[in-house]
C-alpha cells in the first residue's frame, strides 16, 4: 500500500473543495453579531443578569422545542450541573462511551463519581443499545429500584449519551433500556444543535440534555453551554444552583445551599443570540458540504465518508472519513501529511479508558471503540467553506 500516493490523492480532493483556508471547524459570522454585542455593552449588563441571556435561552427553546433552557458558562458545566441535580454522588457510577470527548468523564469525577465505559455501535458511534442491554443483564441488578453493579457493589444512577459528530444516537432504544434499571439519561448534544431524530431535536428525549457553544460548534457564544429539560423542577433547581443558590430578593443576600457561579454572561449571550437566529442557514451549509464530500469519496478505494444514521437528520457538525480497513499507520501518515499541507485534520479522541487517570475505571468490552479509533479521520467542516 502506497501511503504517499493515497495521501496526495486525498489532499488533492480536499483542496478542490474550496480556495479558502481549510480549517477543521471555524466559526462563521454573518455581521450582525457586532451589533448585538454593542447593544449589550451599551446596556452595561454584560454579566449574568443581562436580559440577553434570557433572550438567548428563549431562542434555543423555540428552535429545539425544549420546554426549559438554562444557559451556562460551558458545555462541561452544563453536564456537571445536570449530574448534581440528578443527585450523582461520591462512588456512584455513571455510564458513558469511551469513544468520546473527555468533558463528560471529567464532569463525572467533579461529583466524586466514577465513569463506567461502554462500547459503541458502528452506525452512529454512540452507545450500542443491544450491547448495553446484554451488559446490564449480566453484570447489574435492580435492587429496590436502584441499579447495582454486582462486581463493585456501587450504585449506577445515570448514563450520558453523546450524539457523536452531530449524528443522533439510538436514543429511544437507550432510554427504554435505562428506564428498566431506573437509570437517568443525560443527552450530550454538545455537537448536535440542529440535529433531529425522528423529527424531534436531539437533547430533548432524556431527563436532561446539554448543548455547547464553544468556538468550534455550529453556533458559538465564544464559549458557553445550556441545559435543556421538560422537567420544571429540574429547570428551577439548575437555574438557582447556577446563580450561587441565592434566595431571590431585591437587595438582601441569603443562600439555600452550596451553589455554583455557572450562569452564562450577557456578553456571550449577545453573540449566541445573534448566531442562533441563523442556525437554519448554518445547518443547510453543513449539509451541503457533506454532499460535496460524498460525491468526492463515493467510489474511493480507501475511504468512505460517514453518513447520517437511520431516522436522523444531522447537522453534520464534523465530517469524517472512514478508512475501509483499520490501519493506524496509514491514519497517522495521512494526519501528518494533510496538516503539513495546511489542511486541518484530526484523529478521533483518545479512548477515555486509555487515559492514565481513567485506566482503573470499570468498562465493558470496547472492541468497536478500538476499531473505529483507528479508522476515523476528521476533515475540514466549517460552514464558511460554503457560505
BANU-877198 format. One line per field, with one value per residue (C-alpha): residue in one letter; x negated, y negated, z negated; residue number from 1. Coordinates in steps of 0.5 Angstrom, whole numbers, plus 500, padded with zeros to 3 digits. Layout:
<nodes>
r	c(A:...)
px	c(X:...)
py	c(Y:...)
pz	c(Z:...)
k	c(NUM:...)
</nodes>
This chain:
<nodes>
r	c(X:X:X:X:X:X:X:X:X:X:X:X:X:X:X:X:X:X:X:X:X:X:X:X:X:X:X:X:X:X:X:X:X:X:X:X:X:X:X:X:X:X:X:X:X:X:X:X:X:X:X:X:X:X:X:X:X:X:X:X:X:X:X:X:X:X:X:X:X:X:X:X:X:X:X:X:X:X:X:X:X:X:X:X:X:X:X:X:X:X:X:X:X:X:X:X:X:X:X:X:X:X:X:X:X:X:X:X:X:X:X:X:X:X:X:X:X:X:X:X:X:X:X:X:X:X:X:X:X:X:X:X:X:X:X:X:X:X:X:X:X:X:X:X:X:X:X:X:X:X:X:X:X:X:X:X:X:X:X:X:X:X:X:X:X:X:X:X:X:X:X:X:X:X:X:X:X:X:X:X:X:X:X:X:X:X:X:X:X:X:X:X:X:X:X:X:X:X:X:X:X:X:X:X:X:X:X:X:X:X:X:X:X:X:X:X:X:X:X:X:X:X:X:X:X:X:X:X:X:X:X:X:X:X:X:X:X:X:X:X:X:X:X:X:X:X:X:X:X:X:X:X:X:X:X:X:X:X:X:X:X:X:X:X:X:X:X:X:X:X:X:X:X:X:X:X:X:X:X:X:X:X:X:X:X:X:X:X:X:X:X:X:X:X:X:X:X:X:X:X:X:X:X:X:X:X:X:X:X:X:X:X:X:X:X:X:X:X:X:X:X:X:X:X:X:X:X:X:X:X:X:X:X:X:X:X:X:X:X:X:X:X:X:X:X:X:X:X:X:X:X:X:X:X:X:X:X:X:X:X:X:X:X:X:X:X:X:X:X:X:X:X:X:X:X:X:X:X:X:X:X:X:X:X:X:X:X)
px	c(500:497:498:495:500:506:505:503:510:513:510:512:519:520:516:521:527:525:520:521:516:518:519:523:529:528:534:538:540:546:544:550:546:542:549:552:545:545:552:550:544:549:554:548:551:545:545:551:556:557:564:560:558:566:567:562:565:572:569:566:572:576:572:571:578:575:579:574:567:562:555:549:541:539:542:538:541:548:546:543:550:554:551:551:559:560:556:550:545:539:538:544:542:544:544:542:538:530:530:532:529:526:531:537:532:529:535:537:531:532:538:533:537:534:534:536:534:539:538:541:544:542:548:547:541:545:548:549:556:556:549:551:558:554:548:554:557:550:547:552:558:564:565:571:571:563:559:553:546:546:538:536:543:543:550:551:555:554:552:549:551:547:549:542:540:547:550:556:555:561:563:570:568:563:568:572:567:565:572:572:566:568:562:563:561:557:556:550:552:546:544:551:555:559:560:566:568:575:577:575:569:563:562:570:571:568:568:564:560:554:551:544:543:535:532:532:539:544:546:542:542:535:536:542:547:554:558:565:571:578:578:580:577:570:570:572:566:561:562:562:555:552:553:550:557:558:565:569:569:568:562:561:556:558:557:561:555:548:548:544:542:544:549:548:545:549:543:543:551:551:546:550:557:554:552:558:562:558:558:562:557:551:554:556:549:546:551:549:541:543:546:540:535:540:539:532:531:537:532:526:522:519:524:532:535:539:547:552:555:562:568:563:563:556:552:546:542:536:535:531:527:527:521:524:520:517:510:507:500:504:508:502:499:505:506:498:499:505:503:496:500:504:511:513:515:515:516:522:521:516:521:522:521:514:512:508:513:519:515:518:525:530:531:535:531:529:527:532:529:522:523:526:521:516:521:523:520:524:524:525:532:533:540:535:533:540:543)
py	c(500:493:489:483:484:484:478:474:476:474:467:466:468:464:458:458:456:449:444:442:444:451:450:456:452:445:440:436:429:426:419:417:421:414:410:415:414:407:407:411:406:400:403:405:411:415:421:426:421:419:420:422:429:430:428:433:438:437:437:444:446:444:448:454:454:456:453:450:448:445:442:444:442:448:455:458:454:456:463:462:458:464:469:465:464:472:473:476:477:480:487:487:490:486:490:486:489:489:486:479:472:472:467:471:476:470:468:474:474:467:470:476:481:486:486:493:494:497:499:496:498:498:494:488:489:488:492:499:501:508:509:504:509:515:512:509:516:520:515:511:512:508:508:504:499:498:500:504:506:514:513:507:506:499:495:493:487:484:485:480:481:477:475:476:471:469:475:478:484:489:485:488:495:493:489:495:500:495:494:501:500:494:490:483:481:474:473:470:466:461:463:464:457:457:465:468:476:478:470:469:465:468:467:467:474:475:473:467:465:461:456:453:446:447:443:450:451:450:443:440:435:435:441:443:448:450:455:457:461:462:462:455:458:459:453:449:452:452:444:443:447:444:437:439:442:435:433:429:422:415:413:418:424:431:437:444:449:449:446:445:439:442:437:435:428:423:421:429:429:423:427:433:429:427:434:438:434:436:443:446:443:446:453:452:450:456:461:458:459:466:468:465:469:475:474:474:480:485:489:488:495:493:488:487:481:482:481:480:486:488:484:478:471:469:462:466:462:465:469:476:480:487:492:498:502:500:498:494:493:490:486:483:482:478:474:471:470:466:462:461:458:453:458:459:466:470:477:479:477:482:487:485:491:491:484:486:483:487:493:497:495:500:502:507:510:504:507:503:497:499:501:494:490:493:491:484:478:472:467:459:458:450:447:442:446:446:439)
pz	c(500:502:496:500:506:502:498:504:507:501:501:508:506:500:503:509:504:503:504:497:491:490:482:478:476:475:473:478:477:481:479:474:468:467:467:461:457:458:455:449:448:448:443:439:436:439:434:432:430:438:441:447:443:443:450:452:448:451:458:456:453:459:464:460:457:451:445:441:442:438:441:437:438:441:444:439:433:436:435:428:426:429:425:419:420:421:414:417:411:409:411:416:423:429:436:442:448:448:455:453:451:444:442:439:436:432:430:427:423:420:417:414:418:423:430:433:440:445:453:459:465:472:475:470:466:460:454:457:454:456:452:447:445:445:441:436:435:434:429:426:421:420:412:409:415:415:421:417:420:418:418:415:411:413:415:422:423:430:437:441:448:453:460:464:469:469:471:467:462:462:456:456:455:450:446:446:443:438:435:434:429:426:429:431:438:440:447:449:455:455:462:465:464:471:471:471:469:472:473:465:463:460:453:451:451:444:437:439:445:446:451:452:456:456:462:466:465:470:467:462:456:455:450:446:446:444:440:443:440:440:432:429:422:425:429:423:419:424:425:418:417:423:419:413:410:408:405:409:406:409:404:399:399:397:400:400:401:404:410:417:421:428:431:438:438:442:447:449:450:454:459:458:459:466:468:466:471:477:475:481:485:482:482:489:491:487:490:497:495:493:500:504:500:501:509:508:504:506:510:507:506:499:495:494:492:486:487:482:479:480:477:476:480:478:477:480:475:476:483:482:487:485:487:490:486:480:481:475:479:485:481:477:484:487:481:481:489:489:483:486:493:489:488:481:480:473:471:466:459:455:452:445:441:444:440:434:429:432:433:427:428:430:437:442:448:452:459:463:460:461:468:470:467:472:478:477:480:478:484:485:484:483:485:488:494:497:494)
k	c(1:2:3:4:5:6:7:8:9:10:11:12:13:14:15:16:17:18:19:20:21:22:23:24:25:26:27:28:29:30:31:32:33:34:35:36:37:38:39:40:41:42:43:44:45:46:47:48:49:50:51:52:53:54:55:56:57:58:59:60:61:62:63:64:65:66:67:68:69:70:71:72:73:74:75:76:77:78:79:80:81:82:83:84:85:86:87:88:89:90:91:92:93:94:95:96:97:98:99:100:101:102:103:104:105:106:107:108:109:110:111:112:113:114:115:116:117:118:119:120:121:122:123:124:125:126:127:128:129:130:131:132:133:134:135:136:137:138:139:140:141:142:143:144:145:146:147:148:149:150:151:152:153:154:155:156:157:158:159:160:161:162:163:164:165:166:167:168:169:170:171:172:173:174:175:176:177:178:179:180:181:182:183:184:185:186:187:188:189:190:191:192:193:194:195:196:197:198:199:200:201:202:203:204:205:206:207:208:209:210:211:212:213:214:215:216:217:218:219:220:221:222:223:224:225:226:227:228:229:230:231:232:233:234:235:236:237:238:239:240:241:242:243:244:245:246:247:248:249:250:251:252:253:254:255:256:257:258:259:260:261:262:263:264:265:266:267:268:269:270:271:272:273:274:275:276:277:278:279:280:281:282:283:284:285:286:287:288:289:290:291:292:293:294:295:296:297:298:299:300:301:302:303:304:305:306:307:308:309:310:311:312:313:314:315:316:317:318:319:320:321:322:323:324:325:326:327:328:329:330:331:332:333:334:335:336:337:338:339:340:341:342:343:344:345:346:347:348:349:350:351:352:353:354:355:356:357:358:359:360:361:362:363:364:365:366:367:368:369:370:371:372:373:374:375:376:377:378:379:380:381:382:383:384:385:386:387)
</nodes>
